[in-house]
Amino acid sequence: MTVPPGPVLSSITNAIEDKGALYLVLLDPDRLKPAENVRLAEISAGAGVDVLLVGGSLSLAPRCSETIAAIKRVVDIPVVIFPGNVAFVAPEADAILFLSLVSGRNPQFLIGEHVIGAPILKAAGVEPIPTAYMLVEGGRTTSVEFMSATRAIPRNKPDIAMAHALAGQYLGMRIAFFDGGSGADAPVPEEIVAAVAGYVDIPVMVGGGIRTPEAAAKIVGAGAKLLVTGDVVERTRDAGLVKEMADAVHGR
């Protein structure tokens, strides 16, 4: 029996139907102190960002819960965990991307972390959003690629990307997330986005290496329904640029 979507996933799905595509900003509790991430959250929410992701690849500092709790006090858009491992689970969050790294073959990130984290999520009442997570070559070795000990999908192989996304869909996942990784030199190719978006029935999410409104518009134009940036907001802290990114994603 298919488990019905929870309230956060339902709101995201409805917002996609209303806006066409959504803009998500990733905040890293390892790299910035809670107060700094709160300021970025305020900038993002005020500039039209639809969803905030909180997380990363390492969790060196045990402050994900503190960061999310502080953000929740100042914004009213969904705050969703982007977990590198179970250390990122925080009961204060609205939901968590329940990521399975289907592009890799490391059992720890295909199912191992999930078995450890599932009872914690259930006890905390955090909504899981089953997500097929796929790394795509971004021009350099990224933190997630190194930490997960997996190889990324080649940039010139859309057929491999299509097969992985479809497998994720058939396993019951609700989102197909293609990520070039934090600090990627180049975003996921539009050819991959278009090929996958035309092949699967679940929304395609794309992140990594997207630094300009023009690049964001091209990715959305290729078929992405959810677009994620992190470094560009963290580095510039420019509300005007964030609004331009949001407008580009929303087709304005």
C-alpha positions in Angstrom: 0.0 0.0 0.0 1.4 3.4 -0.9 1.8 5.7 2.0 0.1 9.1 1.4 2.3 12.2 1.3 2.7 14.1 4.5 1.6 17.8 4.9 5.0 19.3 4.0 5.3 17.2 0.8 1.7 18.0 0.0 2.3 21.7 0.4 5.4 21.5 -1.8 3.5 19.6 -4.5 0.7 22.1 -4.4 3.1 25.0 -4.6 4.8 23.5 -7.6 1.4 23.3 -9.3 0.8 27.0 -8.4 4.2 28.4 -9.2 5.7 25.9 -11.7 8.9 25.5 -9.8 10.2 26.2 -6.3 13.4 27.8 -5.1 15.2 26.2 -2.1 18.2 27.6 -0.2 20.5 25.3 1.7 22.0 26.5 5.0 25.0 24.6 6.5 25.1 24.5 10.3 28.7 23.3 10.1 30.0 26.4 8.3 28.0 29.1 10.0 26.9 29.8 13.5 23.2 29.7 14.2 22.8 33.5 14.3 24.5 33.7 10.9 22.1 31.1 9.4 19.2 32.9 11.0 20.1 36.0 9.2 20.4 34.1 5.9 17.1 32.5 6.6 15.5 35.9 7.0 17.1 37.2 3.8 15.9 34.2 1.9 12.3 34.2 3.2 12.0 37.9 2.5 13.3 37.5 -1.0 10.8 34.8 -2.1 12.5 31.5 -1.3 10.0 28.8 -0.9 11.7 26.2 1.3 14.8 26.3 3.5 17.1 23.2 3.7 19.4 22.8 6.6 22.3 20.3 6.5 25.4 19.3 4.7 27.9 16.4 4.4 29.9 16.4 7.7 28.0 17.6 10.9 31.3 18.6 12.6 29.4 20.8 15.0 26.3 19.3 16.9 24.2 22.4 16.3 21.7 21.4 13.6 18.8 21.3 16.2 19.8 24.7 17.6 20.1 26.2 14.1 16.7 24.9 13.0 15.0 26.0 16.2 16.4 29.5 15.8 15.3 29.7 12.2 11.8 28.5 13.0 11.3 31.4 15.3 11.8 33.9 12.6 10.4 32.4 9.3 7.2 30.7 8.4 8.3 28.8 5.3 9.1 25.0 5.6 12.4 24.1 7.1 13.6 20.7 5.9 16.7 18.7 6.9 19.2 17.9 4.2 21.1 15.1 6.0 24.6 13.8 5.4 24.0 11.2 8.2 21.7 10.6 11.2 23.6 13.3 13.2 21.5 15.9 11.3 18.2 14.6 12.6 16.5 17.4 14.5 13.0 17.2 16.0 12.5 21.0 15.4 12.4 20.5 11.6 9.2 20.4 9.6 10.5 17.5 7.5 13.6 15.7 6.3 14.7 14.6 2.8 14.9 10.9 3.5 17.8 10.5 1.0 18.9 7.3 -0.6 22.1 7.7 -2.6 20.9 5.6 -5.5 23.7 6.8 -7.8 26.3 5.0 -5.5 26.7 1.5 -4.3 27.7 2.2 -0.7 25.1 0.4 1.4 25.6 2.9 4.3 23.9 5.6 2.2 21.6 3.3 0.3 19.9 1.9 3.5 22.3 1.8 6.5 21.8 5.3 7.8 18.1 5.0 7.1 17.6 2.0 9.4 19.4 3.9 12.2 17.5 7.1 11.6 13.9 5.8 10.9 13.0 5.1 14.6 14.5 8.4 15.6 12.4 10.2 13.0 9.2 8.4 14.1 9.8 9.2 17.7 10.5 12.9 16.9 7.5 13.2 14.6 9.5 14.6 11.7 8.0 14.0 8.3 10.2 11.9 5.9 10.2 12.8 2.2 11.6 9.8 0.4 14.1 11.1 -2.1 16.3 9.5 -4.7 19.6 11.3 -4.4 22.0 11.2 -7.3 25.4 12.8 -7.7 26.5 14.2 -11.1 30.0 15.1 -12.0 30.5 18.8 -11.3 34.1 19.4 -12.3 35.7 18.6 -8.9 35.5 16.1 -6.1 32.9 17.4 -3.7 32.4 16.8 0.0 29.4 14.5 -0.5 31.3 12.4 -3.1 34.3 12.0 -0.9 32.4 11.3 2.3 30.0 8.8 0.7 32.8 7.0 -1.1 30.7 6.9 -4.3 31.3 7.8 -7.9 29.2 10.5 -9.6 27.1 10.0 -12.7 29.1 11.2 -15.8 28.0 14.5 -17.1 27.6 13.1 -20.7 25.5 10.1 -19.7 21.8 11.2 -19.5 20.7 7.6 -20.0 22.4 6.5 -16.8 20.8 9.4 -15.0 17.4 8.4 -16.4 17.7 4.8 -15.3 18.7 5.8 -11.7 15.8 8.2 -11.4 13.3 5.7 -12.7 14.6 3.1 -10.3 14.1 5.6 -7.5 10.5 6.3 -8.6 9.8 2.5 -8.8 11.1 2.1 -5.3 8.5 4.6 -4.1 10.6 7.8 -3.8 8.8 11.1 -4.2 11.6 13.3 -5.6 14.5 12.7 -7.9 17.4 15.0 -6.6 20.4 15.5 -8.9 23.3 17.3 -7.2 26.6 18.5 -8.5 27.6 19.0 -4.9 28.6 22.0 -2.9 31.1 24.1 -4.7 30.7 22.3 -8.0 32.4 24.1 -10.9 29.4 23.6 -13.2 25.7 22.8 -12.6 24.0 19.5 -13.6 23.8 19.7 -17.5 20.5 20.8 -18.9 20.5 17.7 -21.1 20.4 15.5 -18.1 17.6 17.5 -16.5 15.5 17.5 -19.6 16.0 13.8 -20.2 15.1 12.8 -16.7 12.1 15.2 -16.4 10.6 13.8 -19.6 11.2 10.2 -18.4 9.9 10.0 -14.8 6.7 11.1 -13.1 8.2 12.5 -9.9 9.5 16.1 -9.5 13.2 16.6 -10.4 15.3 18.6 -8.0 18.6 20.1 -9.0 21.4 21.6 -7.0 25.1 22.4 -7.1 27.0 25.0 -9.1 24.0 27.2 -9.8 25.3 30.8 -9.2 23.3 33.1 -11.4 19.6 33.8 -12.2 20.3 33.0 -15.8 21.7 29.5 -14.9 18.7 28.9 -12.6 16.2 29.8 -15.4 17.9 27.4 -17.8 17.7 24.5 -15.3 14.1 25.2 -14.6 13.4 25.6 -18.3 14.9 22.2 -18.8 12.3 20.7 -16.5 13.5 21.0 -12.9 10.6 21.6 -10.4 12.8 22.3 -7.4 16.1 24.3 -7.6 18.6 24.4 -4.8 21.4 26.9 -4.1 23.7 27.2 -1.1 27.1 28.7 -1.7 25.9 31.7 -3.6 23.6 32.9 -0.8 26.1 32.1 1.9 28.9 33.9 0.1 27.1 37.0 -1.1 24.4 37.5 1.5 22.8 39.7 -1.1 19.0 39.9 -0.7 18.7 41.5 -4.2 20.5 38.5 -5.8 18.4 36.0 -3.8 15.2 37.7 -5.1 16.6 37.6 -8.7 17.2 33.9 -8.3 13.7 33.4 -6.9 12.1 35.4 -9.7 14.1 33.4 -12.3 12.9 30.1 -10.8 9.3 31.3 -10.6 9.5 32.5 -14.2 9.1 36.2 -13.5 
